């Protein structure tokens, strides 16, 4: 049995820092919904959180995120925004 979390419909292998489906079900309602106007959201918030948790757990720099996670600029933008909002 693998110690890595199961990720439904994943296009990549899981990292040890990835959220499980149960953890995602708890966090999903706490995240702000899409605005409903303007450009639609194109990023997967679960992958954004997985990338933030990867940086937190590994201690790597934002620019050193693996290429199979969202771009570090996008991840850091969400991190800053949520940090300012207290999310």
PyMOL commands that set and color helices and strands:
alter all, ss='L'
color gray80, all
select helices_A, chain A and resi 21-28+45-58+62-64+72-85
alter helices_A, ss='H'
color red, helices_A
deselect
rebuild
show_as cartoon
